[in-house]
Amino acid sequence: MQLAEPILASWKAELRLEFERREGRTVLAKRRHEGPLVVQKPLYPEGDAVCHAIVVHPPAGIAGGDELEFSACAGEGAHALLTTPGAGKWYRSGGAWARQRLDLNIADGACLEWLPQETITFDGALADMRTDVRLAAGARFIGWEILCLGRSGSGERFARGACRLQTSLQRDGKALWFERDASKAAAPCSSRRWAWRARRCAQRCSPWRPTWMRFFPAAAKRGLRAARGR
């Protein structure tokens, strides 16, 4: 008796959001999605000026072969804050790369904040992440990335797999910042304590202009308050 080969299906998903300012209120004017990538009802915990939106990926994890594309546009004078309900999980792959693409566009006088929960790459994951941010002359952007290699809380190390990151920021079509990083589990430096300052988690923040750094949470809060002028 022969057993059938297991069928492994990958997810392809796309989400596009457009925010506009109407009579002093930022609204989610347009939304379109295909596949398992959606946005919850807009919230206004800070008042009408700032629209909070939670981006949800119902499968709760990204596996080999999955492809996610997310784009958001903030129109003139709009202010939107985007986040996620929980940590992003990139699962062990059997050989195929998983990919995520973020495309953020901010018009003149607008502000867009991209503040997701942390990203956890499981041992054996093959993750490819790309973020492109385009700002008009008077636009503002606040964003961060928190990357954890392996599930250190469970005693798991990132001993297999790889993680590729690419981030670009442009203002009026001119490059402000371009960064590319590749973390391979097999690389000698990946197992050295000095490589990540004795940590398995790195945080990068980009308030106002593309200034990237690793810091502790308290410093992150101070940076965000300064960026938002509070």
N, C-alpha and C positions, 0 to 999 in steps of 0.2 A: 504494500500500500504506500502510495506516494502522497506526501502532504504538499499542498499548494504553497508556492512562495508567498510570503507576506507582502501586501501592497502598501507601500509607504507613500502617502500623499503629502505634498508640501503646500503651505498656505501662500497665496499671493493676495496682498491687500493694499488698498490705497485710500487715503483720506485727504480732502482738500477743504480748508476753511478760509473764509474772508470776513474780516472785521471792519466795521464802519462806525464813524461817530455821527450820531443823529441827535440834535437838540441837547447836547451836553452829555449824552449817554453813549457808551460803546456797546454795540450790538453785534451778535453773530449774524451777519447779513446773508451769508451763503454757506452751504455745507454740501459736500458730495462724498460718498464713500462706496467702495466696492470691496467685498470680502470682509474678513473679521477685523476691522479697524474703525472705531466709531468715537463720537464725542458725546459726553453727557450734557444735560441741560445746563446752560450758562448760569453762573452764580455771581452775586455782587456783594461779597462780604466787606469790601472797602468803599461801597457806594457806587453810584451809576457810572463814574468816570472810568473804572477799571473792570473789565469783564474777565472773570475766571472761567476757564474751560478745562475739563479733565478728559484726556485722551485715553481711551480704553482699548486694549487688545484682548478680546474675550478668551482666546486659547491660553492666555497667561504665561506663555513661554514661546521662544523662537527656536526652531529646530533646523537642522541642516536642510538646505533647499528652500526655506522660507524667504520671501521677499516682501518687505514693507516699505511703502512710499508715503511720506507725510509732508504736506505743504501748508503753510499758513501765510496769509497776507494781512497786514494791518494798514488800513487806508489812512488818509491824512487826518491827523489829530486823534486817532484811535489809540487805546491803551488796552492791551490784552495780556493776560498771564496764562500760560499753558503748563500743565503738569500731568502727572500720571498717578493712578491710585495706589500703586505699589511698585516694588522693585522689578526691573526688567530682567528676565532670565533667559540666558542663551544656553541651550542644552547641548550635551555631547552629540557630535555628528559622526555619521558613519562614513563620511568622505566628502559630502557636499557642503559648500559654504552657505551660510545664512547671511542675508544682506538687509541693511536698513538705510534709507535715504531720507534726509530732512532738508527741506527747501523753505527758507524763511525770508519773506520780503517785507520791508518796513518803509512806508511812504514818509514824506516830509512831515515833521511835527508829530509823528506817531512813535509809540513805544511798544515793543514786544518783548515779553519775558518768557524764556524757555527754561523751566525749573523742574525737570523730571526727578523721580526717585532714582536711587542708585541702579547701576547696571551690573549684574552678576554673571560672569562667564564661568560655566561649569567646566570641570576638568574634561578635556577632549572636545571642547567647542571650537568651531571655526566661524568666527564672527567678523563681518566686514561692515563698518559703520562710517557713513559720510554725512557731513553737515555743511550746507552752503547758506550763508547769510548775506543778504543784499540790502544795503541801507541807502536811503536818499540823503541829501545833504544835511537835513535837520532831523534825521531819525535817530532813535536810541534803541539799543539792544542790551538785554541783560540775560546771560545764560550760564549754565554750568553743566559739567559732566562729572559723574562720580563712577569710577570704574573699579570693580572688585574682581581680581583674578582668583578664581576658586572660591569655595565656600569655607572660608577659614573658621567660621563659627562651628562648623561640623567636622573640623579637622582635615578638610580636603584641600589639597594643593593643586595648583594649575600645572600638572606634570605633562600633559599632552594637549595638543591643539595650538591655536594661534588667534590673535586678535589684531585686526587692522583698523586704524582710525585715520580719518582725513577731515580736516576742518578748514574752511576758507571764509573770510569776511571781505566784503567789498563795499565801498562807498562811492556812489555815482559811477560805477563801472571800474573804479580803480582799486587794485588789490591793497588791502590793509594788513592782512595776515593770512598766511598759509602754513598749515602744519600737517605733517604726515608721520604716523608712528606705527610700528609693527612690533607686537610683543609675541614672541614665539616661546612656547614652553620649553623647547629643546635648546634655546639659546643659553650660553653659559651665564650671562648676566641675570637671567630671569630667576635663578635660584640663589643669587647673592643678596645678602641683607642690605648692602649699600645701594643696590639698584633702585629700591623703592623706599629708601630710608627706613628699613626694618619694618615696613608695612606692606600689606597686600592690597591696599586700597589707595587710589589717588583721586584727588578732586581738583577740577579745573574750573575757574570762574572767569567770566568775561563781562565785567560791568562797564558800561559806557563805551569804552574802546577795547580793542582786543589785547588785554593784558592777562596772561595765563600764569597761574601759580598753583602750587600745592600748599594747602593750609589746613588748619583745624576748623571745626564748625563755628566756633566763636568768631574767628576772623571772617568766615563766610558771611555771617549775619552783619558784621560791621561793613563789609564791602557792599552788600546789597542795600543797606540803609543809605550809604553814601551815594551809590549809583542812582537811587530813586529820590535823592534830595531830602531824606528824612533823618 
